[in-house]
């Protein structure tokens, strides 16, 4: 038989007071204008940010706040390629960063992830697909069904 555990009020108050594990920040470039770093406050703000990169070469990055001064965290970046959206997500742990270039289906797994190279056809997402991936990433849910990713590992400081 399954037993339940009654928690004292003090433990319950601690559970209700739990803060998010990480704070996130964003930077962007729109219409060739750099926007600087700002706190990411909500899913709605991330969606608005992604919808604002409407011109070719517009981009944004969302990352663990102060990741540039820490050795652990995660980030996502998206860019408008003029034909769609390139989306990458990454996890940094110490001197190793795992960076995944996201695309559709298993073809995206095999498409490669070469820095400074444009995305393959399977790695160009529509705005709706980019939003689906970014919101899932924000909530820590991994890739939605139907997407694939090509991994690039960076080592060193």
N, C-alpha and C positions, 0 to 999 in steps of 0.2 A: 504494500500500500504506500502511496506517495504521501510524504509528510510535508507540512508547510512549516515555515520558520517565521516566527513573529520577531520583527526588529524593534528594538527600543526606539523611542522617539528621537533620541540624539543621533542614532545611526541614520534614520530616515531623513532627518534634516541635512545631514552631510551628503546623502545621495541626491537630494533635491538641489543642493547648492553646487553640484559639480559643474565646472566650467569646461568649455570646449578644449580639446587637447592642444589645438594650435590656433594661432591667429594667422590670417592670410593678408597679403598685400598685392597690389597690381600696379603695372605700368603699361603704357600704350604709346603707339605712334599712329596718329590719324592725320591724313592730308599732309604728311611729312612733318607734322608738329609733334614733338616728344612731350608726353603728358606727366612724366615724373611718377614717383611712388605714392600710393594712397592705400588706406585700409580697405579691405573687401568686407563689406558689412552684411551681405545677404546673397541668396541664390538669385533673386531678382536683379541685383546689381551686376552679377556675373552675366546674366542673360542680356541685359542692356549693353554691357561692355562688348560682348560678342556680336551683337547686332549693329554696333557702331563702327565696326571695321568693314566698311562697305566698298572701299576703293582698293585697287591693286597696291600691294606693298604696305597696307595698313596691318598692324599686328598688336598683340598684347601678350603679356606674361602675368600669370597669377602664381604666387609662391608662398611658402611658409614665411611668415614675417621675419625679416632679418636673416634669411637663409644665407645671404652673402657673408654674414659674420658667423654662421654656425656650420656644423659639419653634418647635421641631419635635417631632413625635410623633404618636401616634394614641390613640384611645380608643374604647371601646364602652360603651353603656349599655343597660340593660334595666329595664322596669317592669312590674309586674303591674297590668293595667287593670281587673281584676275579671271580664273576659270572655276574657282571654288575655294575651299578652305583647307589649309594644312594644319593638322592638330598633332601636337606631341605632348606626352605626359612623362614625368620622370620622378624617380625617387633617389635621393642622395643619402648615403650612409658613410660617414667618414670621408675617405678619399675616392670612393667609388660612386658613380652615378649611372643608374640604369635609365636609359631614355628610349621610349617606345614611340614610333611614328605610327599613327592610327590610320586605318583605312577600312574598306568594306571587304568582308569575307576572307577566305584563306589566301586569296591573291595578295592581300596586304601583308600577310606574314612573310611571303617570299619576295616582296618588292624591294627590300633593302632599306637601310637607313644611313645614308651617307651625308655627313655634314656638308653644308654649302651646295648640295645638289637638290634640285627641285623634286617634288613628289612624283611618283609614278601615277598613272591614271587611277589605279585602285585606291590611292591615298589622297585623292582629291574629294573632299566631302562637300555636300550642300550645307547651307547655313543651318537647316534643321538638324542634319546629322551631326554637325559640329556641336550644336547646342546639346543634343542628346548625350554625346560623349563627355562634354565639359561638365554638365550637371551631375552625371554619374560619377565622374572623377571627384568633383567637389564634395559629394556625400560619401566618398570612400567605397563605392559599390563596384569598382572595376569596370570593365568594358561591357556595354550592353550587348545582347545577343546579336549576331550577324556582323560584328566588327572583328578585325584582326589587327595585329601590330608587329612591326619589325623592330627588333631590339638593337641598340648601339650602347656599348658599355664604355664609359670614360673612367680612367684611373689617373690618380695623381692630383696634386693640389692645384 
